[in-house]
């Protein structure tokens, strides 16, 4: 597929014509498989956009491919399904690199209500100064440095804060994890510079939303860290279904501490007590 797409744009009209005719005989599945290649040629995506854009699954395939130029995804944004939109939200660094793509996807009819809510926030401007000032005071005791940090962040638009969340330093991430915009919070969790110690701190913060705590629990690499798991379980803001799923991973001593934690829901404490008793008796769950 890739080679034919390259030849279809050959300078020799005869070669280009034969390649284009050959492409017409290929199955849609073959194009979708080819577009999934990590190093696929840009001309393959150009062909798919120009000639196959209306076919089901093509827009989603281009959205999922990191090799596909974002301009092609923007052209087919109105044909994305929720899966395609989610692929973009899962790779925010690529997504926000193209403002036209952001605008196009914001109006995508295939997005879920939750996705539409996230995308609608992309056009909002500066953060709420009072909220961010309070968060900044918690992470930066030096008033001079705090003012500098606030000056950098307060008047940024959403796309600028998304970029800062991905590429900024620890202080910026500690501030932006409390940003009112959910996409900015997600960008913090996707930052390649994010450390385990930062996530451990996030997992214990009681002023984060349950949604961002759930996002932490759904990230496999974070869940390899026992301290993050323990902090999530003991955080009263963590959704109960998340805590109930995670608490059997606690060590015996941490399980006992959980049974006495009056800040977590009663259901979680009761379940922890039952598991502790089973372990003592050597029964299931040991």
C-alpha positions in Angstrom: 0.0 0.0 0.0 2.7 2.4 1.0 4.8 1.8 -2.1 1.8 2.1 -4.4 0.9 5.4 -2.7 4.5 6.7 -3.3 4.4 5.6 -7.0 1.0 7.2 -7.5 2.6 10.6 -7.1 5.6 9.7 -9.4 6.7 12.3 -11.9 6.3 9.8 -14.7 2.6 10.0 -15.7 2.6 6.3 -16.8 3.9 5.1 -13.5 1.6 7.3 -11.5 -1.4 6.1 -13.6 -0.6 2.4 -13.2 0.0 2.8 -9.4 -3.3 4.7 -9.0 -5.2 2.0 -10.9 -3.5 -0.7 -8.7 -4.6 1.2 -5.6 -8.2 1.0 -6.7 -8.1 -2.8 -6.4 -6.8 -2.9 -2.8 -9.0 -3.6 0.2 -9.8 -1.0 2.8 -8.4 -3.3 5.5 -5.0 -3.2 3.7 -4.9 0.6 3.8 -5.8 0.6 7.5 -3.1 -1.9 8.3 -0.5 0.1 6.3 -1.5 3.4 8.1 -0.7 1.7 11.5 3.0 1.4 10.6 5.1 3.7 12.8 7.2 4.8 9.9 4.6 5.0 7.2 5.3 7.4 4.4 3.4 10.7 4.4 2.1 10.1 0.9 0.2 7.1 2.1 -1.8 9.4 4.5 -2.3 11.9 1.7 -3.8 9.2 -0.5 -6.1 8.0 2.3 -7.2 11.5 3.1 -7.9 12.4 -0.6 -9.5 9.2 -1.8 -10.7 7.2 1.3 -11.6 9.8 3.8 -15.3 9.0 3.7 -14.7 5.3 4.4 -15.5 4.0 7.9 -12.4 3.7 10.1 -10.1 5.8 8.0 -10.3 9.0 10.0 -9.8 7.0 13.3 -6.8 5.2 11.8 -5.1 8.5 10.9 -5.8 9.9 14.3 -4.2 6.9 16.0 -1.1 7.1 13.8 1.7 9.2 15.2 3.3 9.2 11.7 0.2 10.9 10.1 0.6 14.7 9.6 -2.0 16.4 11.8 -3.3 18.4 8.8 -4.8 15.2 7.4 -6.5 14.4 10.7 -8.0 17.9 10.8 -9.4 17.5 7.3 -11.3 14.4 8.4 -12.1 15.5 12.0 -15.9 15.5 11.4 -15.7 11.7 10.6 -13.9 10.8 13.8 -15.6 8.4 16.2 -15.1 8.6 20.0 -12.2 6.1 19.6 -10.4 8.5 17.2 -11.0 11.5 19.5 -9.7 9.5 22.4 -6.5 8.6 20.5 -5.8 12.3 20.2 -6.6 13.0 23.8 -4.2 10.2 24.8 -1.4 11.9 22.8 -1.9 15.6 23.8 1.6 16.6 22.7 0.7 15.8 19.1 -2.8 17.0 19.4 -2.0 20.5 20.7 0.9 21.0 18.2 -1.7 22.0 15.5 -4.2 24.7 16.5 -6.3 23.9 13.4 -6.6 20.3 14.5 -7.8 21.4 18.0 -10.4 23.7 16.4 -11.6 21.0 14.0 -11.9 18.2 16.6 -13.7 20.6 19.1 -16.7 20.4 16.7 -16.5 16.7 16.1 -20.0 15.2 16.2 -18.7 11.7 17.0 -17.2 12.7 20.4 -18.8 11.5 23.6 -20.4 14.1 26.0 -17.3 13.8 28.2 -14.9 14.4 25.3 -17.0 17.3 24.1 -16.8 18.9 27.5 -13.0 18.5 27.5 -12.7 19.9 24.0 -14.9 22.8 24.7 -12.5 24.0 27.4 -9.8 24.4 24.8 -11.1 27.8 23.8 -11.2 29.2 27.3 -8.7 31.9 28.2 -6.7 32.6 31.4 -7.0 30.6 34.5 -8.8 31.9 37.6 -6.1 33.9 39.4 -7.3 33.3 42.9 -7.3 29.5 42.5 -3.9 29.4 40.9 -2.5 31.9 43.5 -3.6 29.6 46.3 -2.0 26.6 44.6 1.2 28.5 43.9 1.5 29.4 47.6 1.4 25.8 48.5 4.3 24.7 46.3 6.5 27.8 46.3 7.3 29.5 49.7 9.6 32.1 48.1 7.3 35.1 47.3 9.6 36.3 44.5 9.7 32.9 42.7 6.0 32.5 43.3 5.2 35.7 41.7 7.4 34.8 38.7 5.6 31.5 38.4 2.2 33.1 38.6 3.2 35.7 35.9 4.1 32.8 33.6 0.9 30.9 34.1 -2.0 33.2 35.0 -2.5 34.9 31.7 -1.8 31.9 29.4 -4.5 30.5 27.3 -5.4 26.8 27.5 -3.2 25.7 24.6 -0.2 27.5 26.2 -0.9 25.9 29.5 -1.2 22.5 27.9 2.2 23.0 26.3 3.7 24.1 29.7 2.2 21.1 31.4 3.9 18.8 29.0 7.3 20.6 28.7 7.6 22.6 31.9 9.4 21.9 35.1 8.4 20.4 38.4 7.0 23.6 39.9 4.8 24.2 36.8 3.5 20.6 37.0 2.7 20.9 40.7 0.7 24.0 39.9 -1.0 22.9 36.8 -2.2 19.6 38.2 -4.7 21.8 40.0 -5.6 23.8 36.9 -9.4 24.2 36.5 -9.1 22.7 33.0 -9.2 18.9 32.9 -7.1 18.7 29.8 -4.3 20.6 31.4 -4.4 18.2 34.3 -4.2 15.3 31.8 -1.2 16.9 30.1 0.6 17.0 33.4 0.2 13.2 33.7 1.4 12.7 30.1 4.6 14.9 30.6 7.7 12.9 29.7 9.5 14.7 32.6 7.0 13.6 35.3 8.7 11.6 38.1 7.3 8.9 40.4 7.8 11.1 43.4 5.5 13.8 41.8 2.8 11.2 41.1 3.1 9.9 44.7 2.4 13.5 45.8 -0.5 13.8 43.4 -2.0 10.6 44.6 -2.2 11.9 48.2 -3.6 15.3 47.4 -7.1 15.7 48.7 -7.8 18.8 46.7 -7.6 17.0 43.3 -10.7 15.8 41.6 -11.7 12.2 41.6 -11.4 12.2 37.9 -7.7 13.0 37.9 -7.1 10.4 40.6 -8.9 7.9 38.5 -6.7 8.8 35.6 -3.6 8.1 37.7 -5.1 4.7 38.7 -5.6 3.8 35.0 -2.0 4.5 34.0 -0.2 1.2 34.1 3.3 2.6 34.7 2.0 4.5 37.7 0.4 1.4 39.2 3.8 -0.4 39.3 4.7 2.0 42.1 3.4 0.7 45.4 3.6 4.1 47.1 1.3 5.6 44.5 -1.2 2.7 44.9 -1.1 3.1 48.7 -1.6 6.9 48.5 -4.6 6.5 46.2 -6.2 4.0 48.5 -5.9 6.3 51.5 -7.0 9.4 49.7 -10.6 10.1 50.6 -11.1 11.8 47.2 -10.3 8.7 45.2 -13.4 7.1 43.7 -14.6 4.2 45.8 -14.6 1.7 42.9 -10.9 2.6 42.3 -10.0 2.1 46.0 -11.9 -1.2 46.2 -10.1 -2.5 43.2 -6.7 -1.5 44.5 -6.8 -2.2 48.3 -6.1 -6.0 48.1 -2.6 -5.0 46.9 -1.7 -3.5 50.3 0.8 -5.1 52.6 -0.4 -6.5 56.0 0.7 -3.4 57.9 -0.8 -1.0 55.5 -4.0 -3.0 55.4 -4.3 -2.7 59.2 -3.7 1.1 59.0 -6.5 1.3 56.4 -9.0 -0.3 58.7 -8.4 2.5 61.1 -8.5 5.4 58.6 -11.6 7.4 59.4 -11.1 9.6 56.3 -11.9 6.9 53.8 -15.5 5.5 53.1 -16.9 3.0 55.6 -17.3 0.4 52.8 -13.6 0.5 52.1 -12.7 0.2 55.8 -15.1 -2.8 56.2 -13.7 -4.5 53.2 -10.2 -4.0 54.4 -11.1 -5.5 57.8 -12.6 -8.6 56.1 -9.5 -9.1 54.0 -7.3 -8.7 57.0 -9.2 -11.4 58.9 -9.0 -13.7 55.9 -5.3 -13.2 55.6 -4.8 -13.9 59.3 -6.8 -17.2 59.0 -4.9 -18.1 55.8 -8.0 -18.1 53.7 -8.8 -16.7 50.2 -7.1 -13.4 49.5 -3.9 -14.3 51.4 
